[in-house]
Amino acid sequence: METSEASHQIIADLLAARTGQHLTESRRWRVNSALAGVFREHGISNVDQLVCLLAAPRTGPESPDLSQEVVEALLNNETYFFRDKPTFDQLPQEILPELASRRAASKRLSIWSAGCSTGQEVYSLAMLFSEQKERWAGWTIELLGTDVSHRAVNAARSGLYSQFEVQRGLGVTQMLRHFDETACGWQIREETRRMVQFRQHNVLGPHPGRQSFDLVLCRNVLLYFDRTTRAAAFERLASAVAPDGFLMLGAGETVVGQTDRFVPAPRRASFFEPLAVLPREAVRVRAG
């Protein structure tokens, strides 16, 4: 094994250990470009030199955590408001009304966006509820966004986005209704920010809620796991979703052939239900 290949493997192992994500051969082409900022910051030019720095002892408690810098740089934080709109539109049109019916007695909804990146998905949900105030009057709506990236979570908490970011998925009316233009960018308004919480969390860990969630969105997160890690993630997600709740995955993701803890929700693309919600007859048909 050549030194550069060994160095790439060390970086891949670091990413897997910290996040569960696997740096497959098809993703290794972007390592150098993803780490370009780290190279500049530390005055180095390649992965071999980076690995040498990672192996060197830290000089003091105030020294930066280089390994965390590397992991943060390698994470894919691609997201935008109302991402995959035809799929996202199923939430206000079908999923949320169904959950409202199921939770009519408690008038409480708890929603978790796992792998929320810089927060656009969670704020999109907040906008949905904000724009239907009369429908949700008297309800307690809990919106939680989590991500393994400390940097992404801090960006989400700030609620500050560039012109390019707010234009991705938002119309002019929504921009003006939910954001204020500032010298630093577009700041989401306080009333919308108060509706959400953000926390650093790894989807492979215990779920971050005190109780089960009625809806969990985990879109395009599992794509970066190998089969074993993905199965473990599904186990964690299954423990987080209420027995009559929903799991939403990305458009290119499925539970079929991946786990027996969820099944596709009928006539609802990208939505899945815990297996326990199926009638016994349906379970027997599926098993047969």
N, C-alpha and C positions, 0 to 999 in steps of 0.2 A: 504494500500500500504506500503510495507516494505521500509526502508530507502534506501537500495541499488537500489531498483526499482525506487524510486523517484529520486535518484541521476542520474540514467541512463536517465530518462525522461528529467531532466534539461539539461543534455549534448545534448540530441537529439533536444531539443527546441533551444538551442544555435546554433547548426549546421544549423537547418532550418532557423532561423532568419538571420544568416549571409550569407548563400549560397542558400537557397531554397531546399537543399537536405534533404531527410527524412531518418532517421535512422530506417529502418524497423526491425522487429524482426529477420529476416534472416541475417541482418548485425550486430546485436548487439553482436554477439559472438566475433567479432574482436575488440571491443572497448578497452578492457584491453591491448591487444597486440599493438594496434595502439598508445595508450597513454603511453606505457612503457617508452619512452624517456622523456616525460613530468613528469612522476612519479619520475624518477631518478633525473632529473634536480632540482626538488623542494623537494626532500627528503620525498616523500609520497609513499604509497603502494596501494591505491585503489581509486575508483571513489568517494566514500563518502568523503574522505579527500580532494580530488580535488575540489568538490563542495563547501566545507567549505572555501577553499582558494579563489575560485571565488567570494564568497559572502563577503570576507573581503575587507575593503577599501584599495585602493592603497596608498602607503606611500609617493609618490612624482611623479612629471611629468616624471622622468627618469625611473620609475618602469616599468618592462616589462608588456605588455598586455597579461596576462595569457589566457584570453578568445580567443585571436587570435592564441596563441600557440596551444590551444586545437583544434580549428577549422582546422588549418593547418595539425595537426597530423591525423585528421580523414578523410581528403580528400584522394581520391584514385587517385594517379598520374601515374597510369599504362599507358605506351605508349612505342612505339619503332619506328624506322625508317621504312617507307613504310609499315605501319601496315596493316594487312589483304591484302596482296599483290594482290590476284586476283581481289579484289574490287578496290584497289588503282590503279591498272593498267588501269582501265577504264578512269582515268583522262587523261593520255597522248594519249590513243588510241581513245577515243570518245569524252569526255566532253570538253577538251581544244581545240581540232580542231573545234568542234561545236561553242564554244564561240569565237574562232578566226574568224570564218566566220561571226558571228553576230556583232563583233566589228571591222570589217575590216576598217571601215571609221575612227574611232577614234584611233585605234591602242592602246587601253588602256584596261587593265584587272585589276580588283580589287578583291582580294580574302581574305576572313576572316576565320581563324581557331578559332572557339569558343571552349573553354575548351582545349587549346593547351598543357596543362601540362608543361613539361620541354622542349618543343620546337621541338621535333623530327619530328612531322607532318609538321610544317612550313618549317623546313630545308629540308625535303624531297621534298616539292614543289619547293623550291629554286633550289635544285639539278636538278629537271626535266627541269626547264627553263635554267639553266646553261649549261646543256648537249645538249640543242637544240638552241644554240646561233644564228645560221644562221636563223632558223625558226622564232625567235622572235626579230630579228634585227629591230631596229626602234620602238619597242613597249615600252610602259610604263607599267611595271608590279608592282603592289602594293600588298605586302604580309603582312598581319597583323595576329599576334597570340595573343589571350587574354586568361586569366585564372583568376578565382577568388582567386587563391593562390598567395600571394605575393612571397613566397619562390620559387614556381615553375617558376614564371615569371623571377625572378632574375637568376635562373639556366639557363633558356632559353636564356636570354640575354648574359650570359657568353659564351655560345657555347662550353662549356668544358664537355666532357663525358668520362666515364670510359671505359676500354677495353670491359667489359661486355655489356655496352650500345651501343657502336658502332658496336659490332658484331651482335646485334639484328636487322636484316633487311638489313644490308649493306654487300655487297661483298668486297673483298680485293681491287679491282680496285676503287670502289667508296670511300673506306676509304682513299686510298692514293691520290686520286684526290681532295678530299674536306677537308681533315683533315691533321694536322701536329701532330706528336706524341711529347709530352712534358713530363717533369718529373711529371707533375700533372695529365696527362691524354691526351686524344685526343682533340685537339683544332680545331674547324671548322675554315676554312680559312677566312680571312677578306673579300675577294670578295663575298663570299657566305653570310656572316653575314650582309653585307651592303644591301643585297636584302630584308631583313626582318625587321619588327618592332614588338615589344612586349609591351603589356600594361595589367595592372591589370584591370579586368572588370568582372562583373556578367552578365551572359546571360539574366537574368531577367530584366536588366536595359535597357535603350535606347541603340540602336546599336551604336558602337563606330566610325562609319565612317561618313564623311561629306556627302557622297552620298551612293546610294545603291551599294551592292556588286554583282558582276557577279556570284560568287560562294561562298557559305558558307559551311564549313565543321563543323559539330557539332556531333561528333561521341562518343557514349557511355556516353554522358552527361545527357540526358533526362531520362536515366534508373533510376537515383537516385531521381527523382521527383515523387510526387504523381500525380494523374490524373489532379487535378485542377492546380497545379503548372506547369505541363507539357503543359497544354493548354495555360497558360499564356506565357510560353517560346516560343511556336509555334507562338503566336501573335507577339512577339518581333522579331523572326526570319523572319516572313513574311514581317515585315516592313523593314528588312535589305536586303532582296534578290530583285534584279532587276526583273521586270515583266517577262523578258525572261531569267532569270538566273536559277541557280540550287542550291538545298540544298542537301548535302550529310550527311546521318546518318550512325550510326554503323550497322553492319551486323544483329544485333538482334533487330533493331529499325524500326519503321514504322510510317507513318502518318495515316494509315487506322484505323478508329475508334477512332482517337485521336484528329483530327482537320479537318476542312473543308477549311483550307487556302492553303493546298498543296495536290497534287495528285502524284502518282508514275509516274516517267518518263518511257515511253514505252521502254521495252527491256533493261533497265539499272538498275541492282540491286543496292539498297541502295541510288539511286538518285531520287529526287523529284522536281517538278516544282510548282510554284505558280499557283493556280487555274485559274487565269485570263488569262494565256497563252493559255488555251484550246479554240478551236473554239466553237461557240455557239451551234452547233449541238452536239458536244461531251459533253458539259455541260448538255444539255437536256437529252441525253442518260444516263449520270451518275445520274442525278436527278431522272430519271424515274425508 
